[in-house]
Amino acid sequence: MSASAIVTLGPALFAALVGIAVLLGAVAVRPGKPSSDKQRLTDYAGGPAARRNDLQATGLARRLVLPPLRRFVRWLARRLPVARVEDARQKLVQAGNPYNMSAIDFMGLRVLMGIVLGVLGFVVSSRSQSLSNGMLMGLVLAGLGYLLPSLWLGSQIRKRRKEITRRLPDALDMLTISVEAGLAFESAMLRVAERWDNALTRELRRTVLEMRVGTPRDQALRRLTMRADVPELRTFVAVLIQSAQLGVSIADVLHSQAALIREKRRQRIEQLAHEASIKMLFPLVFLVFPALFVFILGPSIPRILQALGAASGG
């Protein structure tokens, strides 16, 4: 295809790509259908949210347009190596399964965004620049489109880890108090999950539901650490499992681990306080000090210039 033909078809291709991008966004935020195990856990917990999603009215666009587009996205993802799909699945679990996307959906989204941005950059650049520059811009935007979902997912994982780390000491204190008051460990976890609503309590609630449908406690707790991927929580679960195998009182273990987690939180806060002075150097040097110098020396600059001019003229 010649450059003139590309320029002629540019607006039509641009409109088509914008339409594909809109449909892609709709597919990305569309809640996926829960699996049978997850549906049983939701029904057991009595949560009405999933049932409301199932009862929502499906419009004409969702019935006719989105299913073929979703199948196309999954077809793209199946062309990728299995190792990458498995890595994406693990990262989605650590991010809390945002928008209920599966690994196939996420990888297909990355490929499709790369294609859309690549073609879009090629078409727009070819209209104002040469064909070679348009191809270069298309390749750059294709790589950017492929990386953007991964960067977004990484930010979601870091945000979730930070939230779990911040909520862990309070949750362990509440768990310790509940166990010392006479509640069973499973009931104490459910009490903590009912008290707050955050990433950690949602994972605790899921762990309790897994225990109640027959999953052994050790296996459910290990799955909890895999989903959260927080070092403090992993250490706590390892100590808890080992103490249960050795016959140590759970209340004593919870009390000691809660004190240890509180001490780590205090040390982390002190470290952040020490780093604050270093982080303040940049705004002080480049933002505060120049404005302060202008405010103090500004009125005297004309007089200094007049004095220098008089001295040079004399």
C-alpha positions as CSV (number, residue, x, y, z in Angstrom):
1,M,0.0,0.0,0.0
2,S,1.4,3.4,-1.0
3,A,1.8,6.4,1.3
4,S,-1.0,8.3,-0.5
5,A,-3.4,5.4,0.0
6,I,-2.5,5.3,3.7
7,V,-3.1,9.0,4.0
8,T,-6.5,8.6,2.3
9,L,-7.6,5.8,4.5
10,G,-6.2,7.5,7.6
11,P,-9.5,8.9,9.1
12,A,-11.4,5.7,8.5
13,L,-8.6,3.6,10.2
14,F,-8.5,6.1,13.0
15,A,-12.2,5.8,13.6
16,A,-12.1,2.0,13.5
17,L,-9.2,1.9,16.0
18,V,-11.0,4.3,18.4
19,G,-14.0,2.0,18.2
20,I,-11.9,-1.0,19.0
21,A,-10.3,0.8,21.9
22,V,-13.7,1.6,23.3
23,L,-14.9,-2.0,23.0
24,L,-11.6,-3.2,24.5
25,G,-12.2,-1.0,27.6
26,A,-15.7,-2.3,28.0
27,V,-14.3,-5.9,27.8
28,A,-11.7,-5.1,30.4
29,V,-14.1,-3.7,33.0
30,R,-16.8,-6.3,32.3
31,P,-17.1,-8.7,35.3
32,G,-16.3,-12.2,34.4
33,K,-18.4,-15.2,35.2
34,P,-17.3,-16.7,38.5
35,S,-16.2,-20.3,38.6
36,S,-18.3,-22.9,40.3
37,D,-16.1,-23.1,43.4
38,K,-16.1,-19.3,43.8
39,Q,-19.9,-19.3,43.2
40,R,-20.4,-21.9,46.0
41,L,-18.2,-19.9,48.4
42,T,-20.2,-16.7,47.6
43,D,-23.5,-18.4,48.1
44,Y,-22.3,-19.9,51.3
45,A,-21.2,-16.4,52.6
46,G,-24.6,-15.0,51.6
47,G,-23.1,-12.2,49.4
48,P,-25.7,-10.8,47.1
49,A,-23.2,-8.9,44.9
50,A,-22.4,-11.7,42.5
51,R,-26.1,-12.6,42.2
52,R,-26.9,-9.0,41.3
53,N,-24.3,-9.1,38.6
54,D,-25.9,-12.3,37.2
55,L,-29.3,-10.6,37.2
56,Q,-28.3,-7.5,35.4
57,A,-29.9,-7.0,32.1
58,T,-27.7,-7.7,29.1
59,G,-28.1,-5.2,26.3
60,L,-27.8,-5.8,22.6
61,A,-24.2,-4.7,22.4
62,R,-23.1,-7.0,25.2
63,R,-24.9,-10.0,23.6
64,L,-23.7,-9.4,20.0
65,V,-20.5,-7.4,20.0
66,L,-18.6,-8.2,23.2
67,P,-18.6,-12.0,23.1
68,P,-16.9,-12.2,19.7
69,L,-14.4,-9.5,20.8
70,R,-13.7,-11.5,24.0
71,R,-13.2,-14.6,22.0
72,F,-10.8,-12.7,19.7
73,V,-8.8,-11.5,22.7
74,R,-8.6,-15.0,24.1
75,W,-7.5,-16.3,20.7
76,L,-4.6,-13.8,20.7
77,A,-3.6,-14.8,24.3
78,R,-3.5,-18.5,23.4
79,R,-0.8,-17.7,20.8
80,L,1.5,-16.7,23.7
81,P,3.8,-19.0,25.6
82,V,2.2,-20.9,28.5
83,A,4.8,-19.6,31.0
84,R,3.8,-16.0,30.4
85,V,0.1,-16.8,30.8
86,E,0.9,-18.6,34.1
87,D,2.9,-15.6,35.3
88,A,0.1,-13.3,34.5
89,R,-2.3,-15.5,36.4
90,Q,-0.1,-15.4,39.5
91,K,0.2,-11.6,39.3
92,L,-3.6,-11.2,38.9
93,V,-4.1,-13.2,42.0
94,Q,-1.6,-11.1,43.9
95,A,-3.4,-8.0,42.6
96,G,-6.7,-9.2,43.9
97,N,-8.2,-10.2,40.6
98,P,-9.1,-6.7,39.4
99,Y,-12.3,-6.6,37.2
100,N,-12.4,-10.4,37.5
101,M,-10.0,-10.7,34.6
102,S,-8.5,-14.1,33.8
103,A,-4.9,-14.6,32.7
104,I,-6.1,-15.2,29.1
105,D,-8.1,-12.0,29.1
106,F,-5.2,-10.0,30.5
107,M,-2.7,-11.3,28.0
108,G,-5.1,-10.8,25.1
109,L,-5.7,-7.3,26.3
110,R,-1.9,-6.6,26.2
111,V,-1.6,-7.9,22.7
112,L,-4.7,-6.1,21.5
113,M,-3.6,-2.8,23.0
114,G,-0.2,-3.2,21.4
115,I,-1.8,-3.8,18.0
116,V,-4.2,-0.9,18.3
117,L,-1.7,1.6,19.5
118,G,0.9,0.4,16.9
119,V,-1.5,0.8,14.0
120,L,-2.8,4.1,15.4
121,G,0.7,5.5,15.7
122,F,1.6,4.3,12.2
123,V,-1.4,5.9,10.6
124,V,-1.1,9.2,12.4
125,S,2.7,9.5,11.8
126,S,2.5,8.5,8.2
127,R,0.2,11.4,7.5
128,S,2.7,14.0,8.7
129,Q,6.0,12.3,8.2
130,S,7.7,9.7,6.1
131,L,6.6,6.1,5.9
132,S,9.8,4.9,7.7
133,N,9.1,7.3,10.6
134,G,5.5,6.1,10.7
135,M,6.7,2.5,11.0
136,L,9.1,3.5,13.8
137,M,6.5,5.3,15.7
138,G,4.1,2.4,15.2
139,L,6.6,0.0,16.7
140,V,7.3,2.3,19.7
141,L,3.6,2.7,20.4
142,A,3.0,-1.0,20.0
143,G,5.6,-1.8,22.6
144,L,4.2,0.9,24.9
145,G,0.7,-0.5,24.5
146,Y,1.9,-4.0,25.3
147,L,3.7,-2.8,28.5
148,L,1.0,-0.4,29.8
149,P,-1.3,-3.2,31.2
150,S,1.7,-4.8,32.9
151,L,2.7,-1.6,34.5
152,W,-0.8,-1.0,35.7
153,L,-1.0,-4.5,37.2
154,G,2.3,-4.0,39.0
155,S,1.0,-0.8,40.6
156,Q,-2.1,-2.7,41.7
157,I,0.1,-5.4,43.3
158,R,2.3,-2.9,45.2
159,K,-0.8,-1.0,46.4
160,R,-2.4,-4.1,47.7
161,R,0.8,-5.3,49.4
162,K,1.1,-1.9,51.1
163,E,-2.5,-2.1,52.3
164,I,-2.1,-5.6,53.7
165,T,1.1,-4.7,55.4
166,R,-0.5,-1.6,57.1
167,R,-3.6,-3.6,58.2
168,L,-1.8,-6.7,59.5
169,P,-0.8,-5.4,63.0
170,D,-4.4,-4.3,63.9
171,A,-5.8,-7.6,62.5
172,L,-3.4,-9.7,64.5
173,D,-4.3,-7.7,67.7
174,M,-8.0,-8.3,67.1
175,L,-7.3,-12.0,66.3
176,T,-5.3,-12.4,69.5
177,I,-8.0,-10.8,71.6
178,S,-10.7,-12.9,70.1
179,V,-8.7,-16.2,70.6
180,E,-7.8,-15.3,74.2
181,A,-11.5,-14.5,74.8
182,G,-12.4,-18.1,74.0
183,L,-13.2,-18.1,70.3
184,A,-11.9,-20.8,68.0
185,F,-9.2,-19.7,65.5
186,E,-11.6,-20.0,62.5
187,S,-14.3,-18.0,64.3
188,A,-11.7,-15.4,65.3
189,M,-10.6,-14.9,61.7
190,L,-14.2,-14.5,60.7
191,R,-14.7,-11.9,63.4
192,V,-11.7,-9.9,62.2
193,A,-13.0,-10.2,58.6
194,E,-16.4,-8.8,59.7
195,R,-14.9,-5.9,61.6
196,W,-13.1,-4.2,58.7
197,D,-13.3,-4.2,54.9
198,N,-9.9,-4.1,53.2
199,A,-7.7,-6.4,51.2
200,L,-6.5,-8.3,54.2
201,T,-9.9,-9.0,55.7
202,R,-11.3,-10.0,52.3
203,E,-8.5,-12.6,52.1
204,L,-9.2,-13.8,55.6
205,R,-12.8,-14.2,54.8
206,R,-11.9,-16.2,51.7
207,T,-9.6,-18.4,53.8
208,V,-12.4,-19.1,56.3
209,L,-14.8,-20.0,53.5
210,E,-12.2,-22.4,52.1
211,M,-11.8,-24.0,55.5
212,R,-15.6,-24.4,55.8
213,V,-15.9,-26.2,52.5
214,G,-13.3,-28.8,53.5
215,T,-9.9,-27.4,52.7
216,P,-7.3,-28.2,55.4
217,R,-6.3,-25.3,57.6
218,D,-2.6,-25.5,56.7
219,Q,-3.4,-25.5,52.9
220,A,-5.8,-22.6,53.2
221,L,-3.3,-20.5,55.1
222,R,-0.6,-21.3,52.6
223,R,-2.9,-20.2,49.8
224,L,-3.5,-17.0,51.8
225,T,0.2,-16.2,51.8
226,M,0.5,-16.9,48.0
227,R,-2.4,-14.5,47.3
228,A,-1.1,-11.8,49.6
229,D,2.6,-12.2,48.9
230,V,3.6,-10.2,52.0
231,P,6.7,-11.3,53.9
232,E,5.3,-10.5,57.4
233,L,2.1,-12.5,56.7
234,R,4.2,-15.4,55.3
235,T,6.3,-15.5,58.4
236,F,3.3,-15.4,60.7
237,V,1.6,-18.3,58.8
238,A,4.8,-20.4,58.8
239,V,5.1,-19.9,62.6
240,L,1.4,-20.6,63.1
241,I,1.5,-23.9,61.1
242,Q,4.7,-25.1,62.8
243,S,3.3,-24.3,66.3
244,A,0.1,-26.2,65.5
245,Q,2.1,-29.2,64.4
246,L,4.2,-29.1,67.7
247,G,1.1,-28.6,69.9
248,V,1.9,-25.1,71.1
249,S,-1.0,-22.9,72.3
250,I,-2.3,-20.8,69.4
251,A,-3.1,-17.9,71.9
252,D,0.6,-17.7,72.9
253,V,1.8,-17.8,69.3
254,L,-0.7,-15.1,68.3
255,H,0.4,-12.9,71.3
256,S,4.1,-13.1,70.4
257,Q,3.6,-12.7,66.7
258,A,1.3,-9.6,67.2
259,A,4.0,-8.0,69.4
260,L,6.6,-8.8,66.8
261,I,4.5,-7.3,64.0
262,R,3.9,-4.2,66.0
263,E,7.6,-3.8,66.6
264,K,8.3,-4.1,62.9
265,R,5.7,-1.5,62.2
266,R,7.3,0.9,64.7
267,Q,10.7,0.3,63.0
268,R,9.2,0.9,59.6
269,I,7.7,4.2,60.7
270,E,11.0,5.3,62.2
271,Q,12.8,4.4,58.9
272,L,10.3,6.5,57.0
273,A,10.7,9.4,59.4
274,H,14.5,9.3,58.9
275,E,14.0,9.2,55.1
276,A,11.7,12.2,55.2
277,S,14.6,14.7,55.7
278,I,16.4,13.4,52.6
279,K,13.2,13.4,50.5
280,M,12.6,17.0,51.5
281,L,15.9,18.2,50.0
282,F,14.6,18.3,46.4
283,P,11.6,20.5,47.1
284,L,13.6,22.7,49.4
285,V,16.5,23.3,47.1
286,F,14.5,23.7,43.8
287,L,11.2,25.1,45.0
288,V,11.3,26.7,48.4
289,F,14.8,28.4,48.4
290,P,14.5,30.1,45.0
291,A,11.1,31.6,46.0
292,L,12.6,32.7,49.4
293,F,15.6,34.3,47.7
294,V,13.3,36.2,45.3
295,F,11.1,37.4,48.2
296,I,14.1,38.6,50.3
297,L,16.5,39.9,47.6
298,G,13.9,41.0,45.0
299,P,13.3,44.5,46.4
300,S,17.1,45.2,46.7
301,I,18.1,44.1,43.2
302,P,17.2,47.5,41.5
303,R,19.3,49.4,44.1
304,I,22.2,46.9,43.6
305,L,22.0,47.4,39.8
306,Q,21.9,51.2,40.2
307,A,24.9,51.2,42.5
308,L,26.9,49.0,40.1
309,G,25.9,51.2,37.2
310,A,27.0,54.3,39.1
311,A,30.3,52.7,40.1
312,S,31.0,51.6,36.5
313,G,30.1,55.1,35.2
314,G,32.2,56.9,37.8
